[in-house]
Amino acid sequence: MPMFSSITIGQHIPGDSVIHRLDPRTKILLTLAVVIGIFFVEELWGYVLLFLFVGAAVALSRISPGYIVRGLRPLVIILILTFLLHLFMNPGKELFRLGPLIATYAGVYKGVLMVGRLVLLVVATSLLTLTTSPIQLTDGMEALLRPARRIGVPAHELAMMMTIALRFIPTLLEETEKIMKAQMARGADFESGNIFQRAKSLVPLLVPLFVIAFRRADELAIAMEARCYRGGEGRTRMRQLKATTDDYVASLVTVTFIVVVAVFL
């Protein structure tokens, strides 16, 4: 039950930190740069520096580190499986045997790196949504996609779709938790048995969840139509996006750090 409530992707925490005040275009591009840099790093020291860098960003955002860590709880099984796959599938000097499976020192090293990579990806992307409101995300994505309109790409519509999808992740998870509580009150069991039995017990959640999702989508469409929403044509904004000195400093520091770590480590 607490698994769903601890997911942080798609949630937004209002604030007045340096990270909150950055232009949404800057945050989107810098998050993309960090994600790309994560895939270029191959050495342990590179990941240590990336963890320190992302940790500094979390500290500057003034978001509780415990809240960020709780967001990783739903990924614990995936992280364990990732580590075990690399532990037993990488050839090298034998560490120990488990039946026909051979754990190696190289497997431990690769497993730690891959787990660290997944954690960094989740924390970096979560920090973007936690410090950026849905409206800011939409405006930032639309501004970045605007040059593609020349070749027929519907920039506003794509930005709106991606933002709505992110915004509804915590909403649908909350609805899932409500359905689970209602079914548990009627005798359903979601917590006993092995992993396959627990996964099978979640199947009855799908029908009511789909019904709620379609109902939410219909209500959102009616609300947008009632407010005369007609897409991005002729739309004005109360707050115009404008890069500040903080954006240029953050961009310079982040890009320099990622290039140095990716090239030299």
C-alpha positions in Angstrom: 0.0 0.0 0.0 2.6 2.6 0.9 4.4 1.7 -2.4 2.1 3.8 -4.5 2.0 6.8 -2.2 5.8 7.0 -2.2 6.2 7.5 -5.9 7.5 11.0 -6.6 7.6 11.2 -10.4 4.8 13.6 -11.6 4.4 15.3 -8.2 5.2 19.0 -7.7 6.3 20.6 -4.4 6.0 24.4 -4.5 9.0 26.4 -3.3 11.2 29.4 -3.7 14.6 27.7 -4.0 17.3 28.4 -6.6 16.2 25.3 -8.5 12.5 26.2 -8.4 13.3 29.7 -9.8 15.2 28.4 -12.8 13.6 28.7 -16.2 11.7 25.5 -17.1 13.5 25.3 -20.4 16.8 25.4 -18.6 15.7 22.6 -16.2 14.5 20.4 -19.0 17.7 20.8 -21.0 20.0 20.3 -18.0 18.0 17.2 -16.9 18.5 15.8 -20.4 22.2 16.6 -20.3 22.6 14.9 -16.9 20.7 11.8 -18.2 22.9 11.6 -21.3 26.0 12.1 -19.1 24.9 9.2 -16.9 25.0 6.8 -19.9 28.5 8.0 -20.9 30.1 7.4 -17.5 31.8 4.0 -17.2 33.9 4.3 -14.0 32.9 4.2 -10.4 34.5 7.5 -9.5 32.4 9.1 -12.3 29.2 7.8 -10.6 30.4 9.0 -7.2 30.9 12.5 -8.6 27.4 12.4 -10.3 25.8 11.4 -7.0 27.5 14.3 -5.3 26.4 16.7 -8.1 22.7 15.4 -8.0 22.8 15.5 -4.2 23.9 19.1 -4.3 21.0 19.9 -6.6 18.6 18.2 -4.2 20.1 20.3 -1.3 19.7 23.5 -3.4 16.1 22.6 -4.1 15.4 22.4 -0.3 13.4 19.2 -0.8 13.8 16.7 1.9 16.3 14.0 1.0 14.1 11.5 2.8 11.3 12.3 0.5 13.5 11.7 -2.5 14.7 8.4 -1.0 11.1 7.3 -0.4 10.5 7.7 -4.1 12.9 4.9 -4.8 11.0 2.4 -2.7 8.8 1.1 -5.6 12.0 0.4 -7.5 13.6 -1.8 -4.9 12.7 -5.1 -6.6 13.9 -3.8 -10.0 17.2 -2.6 -8.4 17.7 -6.0 -6.7 17.0 -7.9 -9.9 19.3 -5.7 -11.9 22.1 -6.3 -9.4 21.6 -10.0 -9.4 21.5 -10.3 -13.2 24.9 -8.5 -13.4 26.3 -10.4 -10.4 25.8 -13.8 -12.1 26.0 -12.9 -15.8 29.3 -11.2 -16.0 32.4 -13.5 -16.5 35.4 -13.0 -14.3 37.1 -14.1 -11.1 34.8 -16.3 -9.1 33.4 -14.8 -5.9 31.0 -17.7 -4.9 28.7 -20.3 -6.4 25.0 -20.7 -6.1 24.2 -24.0 -7.8 25.0 -23.6 -11.5 25.3 -19.8 -11.1 28.7 -18.2 -10.6 29.0 -14.8 -8.9 32.0 -12.8 -10.0 33.9 -9.7 -8.8 33.2 -8.1 -12.1 29.5 -8.9 -11.7 29.5 -7.0 -8.3 31.2 -4.0 -9.9 28.9 -3.9 -12.9 25.8 -4.5 -10.7 26.8 -1.6 -8.4 27.3 0.7 -11.5 23.9 -0.3 -13.0 22.0 0.2 -9.8 23.7 3.6 -9.3 22.7 4.5 -12.9 19.1 3.7 -12.3 19.0 5.6 -9.0 20.5 8.7 -10.6 18.0 8.6 -13.5 15.1 8.4 -11.2 16.3 11.1 -8.8 17.3 13.5 -11.6 14.0 13.2 -13.5 12.0 13.3 -10.2 13.8 16.6 -9.3 12.6 18.1 -12.5 8.9 17.4 -11.8 9.2 18.2 -8.1 10.5 21.7 -8.7 8.5 22.6 -11.8 4.8 23.1 -11.9 2.7 21.4 -14.7 2.1 24.8 -16.4 5.8 25.6 -16.4 6.6 22.2 -17.8 4.1 22.7 -20.6 5.4 26.2 -21.5 9.0 25.0 -21.4 8.4 21.9 -23.6 6.4 24.0 -26.0 9.1 26.6 -26.3 11.7 23.9 -26.9 9.6 22.2 -29.5 8.5 25.4 -31.3 11.3 25.3 -33.9 9.9 21.9 -35.0 6.6 23.5 -36.0 8.2 24.5 -39.3 8.2 20.8 -40.3 4.6 20.2 -39.1 5.3 19.0 -35.5 2.3 20.0 -33.2 4.5 21.5 -30.5 1.8 22.7 -28.2 -0.3 19.5 -28.4 2.8 17.3 -27.7 3.8 19.4 -24.8 0.3 19.4 -23.4 0.0 15.6 -23.8 3.3 14.9 -22.0 2.5 17.3 -19.2 -1.0 15.9 -18.6 0.5 12.3 -18.6 3.0 13.3 -15.9 0.4 15.2 -13.9 -1.9 12.2 -13.8 0.6 9.7 -12.6 0.1 10.6 -8.9 -3.6 11.0 -9.4 -4.0 7.5 -10.9 -1.8 6.0 -8.2 -4.0 7.6 -5.6 -7.0 6.1 -7.2 -5.3 2.7 -7.3 -4.6 2.9 -3.6 -8.3 3.7 -2.9 -9.4 0.7 -5.0 -7.0 -1.5 -3.2 -8.3 -0.4 0.2 -11.9 -0.9 -0.9 -11.2 -4.4 -2.2 -9.1 -5.3 0.9 -12.1 -4.2 3.0 -14.1 -6.9 1.1 -11.5 -9.6 1.8 -9.0 -9.2 -1.1 -5.4 -10.1 -0.3 -2.6 -8.2 -2.0 0.3 -8.8 0.4 0.6 -12.6 0.9 2.1 -15.2 -1.4 5.1 -15.1 -3.8 5.7 -12.3 -6.3 3.7 -14.0 -9.0 0.7 -14.6 -6.8 0.8 -10.9 -5.7 1.0 -9.8 -9.3 -2.0 -12.0 -10.2 -4.0 -10.5 -7.3 -3.5 -7.0 -8.9 -5.4 -8.0 -12.1 -8.9 -7.2 -10.6 -7.7 -3.6 -10.2 -7.3 -3.1 -13.9 -11.0 -2.8 -14.9 -12.0 -0.2 -12.3 -8.7 1.7 -12.8 -9.4 1.9 -16.6 -12.9 3.1 -15.9 -11.7 5.8 -13.6 -8.9 6.8 -16.1 -11.4 7.3 -18.9 -13.8 9.2 -16.6 -11.0 11.5 -15.6 -10.0 12.1 -19.2 -13.6 12.8 -20.2 -14.0 15.3 -17.3 -10.7 17.0 -18.2 -11.8 17.3 -21.9 -15.2 18.9 -20.8 -13.4 21.3 -18.4 -11.0 22.4 -21.1 -13.8 22.8 -23.6 -15.8 24.8 -21.1 -12.9 27.2 -20.8 -12.8 27.6 -24.6 -9.5 25.8 -25.0 -8.6 25.7 -28.7 -4.9 24.6 -28.6 -1.9 27.0 -28.8 -3.2 29.3 -31.5 -3.7 32.8 -30.2 -2.9 31.8 -26.6 -1.3 34.4 -24.4 0.6 33.9 -21.1 0.5 35.9 -17.9 4.2 35.1 -17.2 6.6 35.0 -20.1 9.6 32.7 -20.0 12.8 34.6 -19.5 16.3 33.3 -18.8 18.2 34.9 -15.9 21.7 35.0 -14.6 21.0 31.9 -12.5 20.0 30.0 -15.6 23.3 30.9 -17.4 25.3 30.0 -14.3 23.5 26.7 -13.8 23.9 25.8 -17.5 27.6 26.6 -17.5 28.3 24.6 -14.3 26.2 21.6 -15.3 27.5 21.3 -18.9 31.1 21.7 -17.8 30.7 19.1 -15.1 29.0 16.6 -17.4 31.7 17.0 -20.1 34.6 16.7 -17.6 33.1 13.6 -16.0 32.0 11.9 -19.2 35.3 12.6 -21.0 37.9 11.9 -18.2 36.0 9.4 -16.1 
